[in-house]
Amino acid sequence: MGYLESFHAQLEKRARGSLISVREAEEIQPNAKKYLAQLAGKGQIEKVTWGWYWIPARYKSFFNFLAKEKHFKALQKQTAAGVWNGDFVHRDHYTVAVSDPSYARALKAFTRSRGWNLTVETRDFASFEYVKVGELYVETLEETIVDCLKEWAFVDAFASLYENYDSIAWNKISRHAWERIQRSNARVGQVLRYGSSIIGQETANSGFPATRANISDSFVRRQVDEAARKVAELG
């Protein structure tokens, strides 16, 4: 077996189905940059963007690709909410967070070439901010609810809350209570308490708070009211 074939076999063993950077490949072989270009020219691997390649493997879906892809990434925001609330609001746009800006660019380029609508954000996750669900890392339930509320994804947030009400660690949410809803003066704690009380009232569930927090912004209040009632009706 020649040097190129040996290098290709090592790539397959280490990163089949995954993106790999030239820097990572140089840990296998110092001449990796040259060999990667040669393999791409032969169609045995795929160049994704400057400094990054994909080692081909079959995948069944977007999420199956993410599971095979070996770099750290976590589903977040509305995409994470789909995990926690049983895909209450189906979306064909996905959001993940990664920690490496270079990998973020490569992942964006690769998914764009496959026609997937993906937003990749660079973010440092603390270990307590994500959990493993199946084969993928997912933003925790509490972080997901807060993120969705802050981005006006009220239905996603309340559906996640409704489906997991008894298992929520409220202390993890309360530390975000004073954070603002984007482009408004409303706060996470106000919106969460207001929406929760409506769900409790509509479903006759005494476990939800009985009193509503005040939301002075009438537009935010209407949006929260509508979202909470939709979750109560369809949940």
C-alpha positions in Angstrom: 0.0 0.0 0.0 1.4 3.4 -1.0 1.6 6.5 1.2 -1.6 8.0 -0.3 -3.6 4.9 0.1 -2.3 4.4 3.7 -3.2 8.0 4.5 -6.7 7.5 3.1 -7.2 4.4 5.1 -6.2 6.3 8.3 -8.6 9.1 7.4 -11.4 6.6 7.0 -10.7 5.0 10.3 -10.5 8.3 12.2 -13.1 10.6 10.5 -15.4 8.6 8.2 -18.6 10.7 7.8 -17.0 13.7 9.4 -15.5 17.0 8.4 -11.7 17.2 9.0 -9.4 20.2 8.9 -5.9 20.1 7.4 -4.5 20.8 10.8 -6.3 17.7 12.2 -5.2 15.6 9.3 -1.6 16.7 9.8 -1.7 14.8 13.1 -2.0 11.6 11.0 0.5 12.6 8.3 2.8 15.7 8.1 2.2 15.9 4.3 -1.6 15.8 4.8 -2.3 19.0 2.9 -0.8 17.6 -0.3 -2.5 14.2 0.2 -5.9 15.7 1.0 -5.8 17.7 -2.3 -4.8 14.6 -4.2 -7.7 12.5 -2.7 -10.2 15.3 -3.4 -8.9 15.4 -7.0 -9.6 11.7 -7.3 -13.1 12.2 -5.8 -12.4 10.0 -2.8 -13.0 12.8 -0.4 -14.8 16.2 -0.8 -13.3 19.6 -0.3 -15.7 21.7 1.7 -14.0 25.1 2.1 -10.5 26.4 2.6 -8.7 24.1 5.0 -11.6 21.6 5.4 -12.6 18.4 3.8 -15.4 15.8 4.3 -14.7 12.1 4.5 -17.7 10.6 2.8 -20.2 8.2 4.4 -23.9 7.5 3.9 -26.4 9.3 6.0 -30.2 9.1 6.1 -31.1 12.6 7.2 -29.7 15.9 8.6 -29.8 14.6 12.1 -28.1 11.4 11.1 -25.3 13.4 9.5 -24.9 15.4 12.7 -24.7 12.2 14.8 -22.0 10.8 12.5 -20.0 14.1 12.4 -17.5 13.9 15.1 -16.9 17.5 16.2 -18.7 18.9 19.2 -22.0 20.6 18.4 -25.2 21.2 20.3 -28.8 21.7 19.1 -30.1 24.9 20.5 -33.0 27.3 20.6 -36.0 26.3 18.5 -34.2 23.1 17.3 -33.6 22.0 20.8 -37.2 22.9 21.7 -38.3 20.4 19.1 -36.5 17.7 21.1 -38.0 18.8 24.4 -41.6 19.3 23.2 -42.0 16.5 20.7 -41.6 18.8 17.6 -44.7 20.8 18.6 -43.8 23.3 16.0 -42.1 21.6 13.1 -39.4 23.6 11.5 -37.1 22.9 8.5 -34.6 25.5 9.8 -32.1 24.3 12.3 -29.8 26.0 14.8 -26.7 24.5 16.3 -23.9 26.0 18.4 -20.2 25.1 18.1 -17.1 26.3 19.9 -14.7 26.6 17.0 -15.2 29.5 14.5 -13.2 27.6 11.7 -15.4 24.5 12.1 -18.5 26.8 12.1 -17.6 28.1 8.7 -17.0 24.6 7.4 -20.2 23.2 8.8 -22.2 26.1 7.2 -20.6 25.5 3.8 -21.2 21.8 3.9 -24.8 22.0 5.0 -25.5 24.7 2.4 -24.2 22.4 -0.3 -26.7 19.8 0.8 -29.6 22.2 0.8 -30.1 22.2 4.6 -31.2 25.4 6.2 -28.8 25.7 9.1 -27.7 28.5 11.4 -24.4 27.9 13.1 -23.5 30.0 16.1 -20.1 30.1 17.8 -20.7 29.8 21.5 -18.8 28.4 24.5 -21.1 25.9 26.3 -20.4 25.1 29.9 -20.9 21.3 30.6 -24.0 22.0 32.6 -25.7 23.8 29.7 -26.2 20.7 27.5 -27.1 17.1 27.8 -26.8 14.1 25.4 -30.2 13.0 24.0 -29.8 9.9 21.9 -26.8 10.5 19.6 -26.8 14.3 19.8 -25.9 16.9 22.3 -28.9 19.2 23.1 -29.1 22.5 25.0 -30.7 21.7 28.4 -34.4 22.1 28.8 -34.0 25.2 31.0 -31.5 26.9 28.7 -33.8 26.1 25.7 -36.8 27.7 27.3 -34.9 30.9 28.2 -33.3 31.1 24.7 -36.7 30.7 23.0 -38.4 33.3 25.2 -35.6 35.8 24.5 -36.1 35.3 20.7 -39.9 35.5 20.7 -40.3 31.8 20.1 -43.0 31.8 22.7 -44.9 28.7 21.4 -41.7 26.6 21.4 -40.8 27.7 24.9 -44.3 27.1 26.4 -44.7 23.8 24.7 -41.3 22.7 26.1 -42.4 23.9 29.5 -45.8 22.2 29.3 -44.4 18.8 28.2 -41.8 18.8 31.0 -43.3 20.9 33.7 -42.6 18.5 36.6 -39.0 18.0 35.7 -37.9 21.6 35.2 -35.1 22.9 37.5 -36.6 26.3 38.2 -33.5 27.6 39.9 -31.7 27.3 36.6 -34.3 29.5 34.9 -34.6 32.0 37.7 -31.1 33.2 37.3 -32.1 34.4 33.8 -35.3 36.0 35.1 -34.1 39.6 34.5 -32.8 39.1 31.0 -34.7 41.0 28.3 -36.8 39.7 25.5 -35.1 41.0 22.4 -36.2 44.5 21.3 -38.5 45.0 24.3 -38.5 45.9 27.9 -40.2 42.7 29.0 -38.2 40.2 31.0 -37.9 36.5 30.9 -39.3 36.0 34.3 -42.4 38.2 33.6 -43.1 36.4 30.3 -42.7 32.9 31.8 -44.9 33.6 34.8 -47.6 35.3 32.6 -47.7 32.5 30.0 -47.6 29.8 32.6 -50.6 31.2 34.5 -52.6 31.3 31.3 -51.7 27.6 30.6 -52.8 26.7 34.1 -56.0 28.6 33.7 -56.9 27.1 30.3 -56.0 23.5 31.4 -57.3 23.8 35.0 -53.9 22.6 36.1 -53.3 23.8 39.7 -49.6 23.1 39.3 -49.1 26.3 37.3 -49.0 29.7 39.0 -52.4 31.2 39.6 -51.4 34.9 39.4 -50.0 36.6 36.3 -46.9 38.9 36.3 -47.5 42.2 34.7 -46.3 42.8 31.2 -46.6 46.5 30.4 -45.8 46.1 26.7 -49.2 45.3 25.1 -47.7 43.8 22.0 -45.5 41.4 23.9 -48.5 40.6 26.2 -50.7 39.7 23.2 -48.0 37.5 21.7 -47.5 35.6 25.0 -51.2 35.3 25.5 -51.8 33.8 22.0 -48.8 31.4 22.3 -49.8 30.1 25.8 -53.4 29.6 24.7 -52.3 27.7 21.6 -50.1 25.4 23.7 -52.9 24.8 26.2 -55.4 24.0 23.4 -53.2 21.7 21.4 -51.0 20.3 24.2 
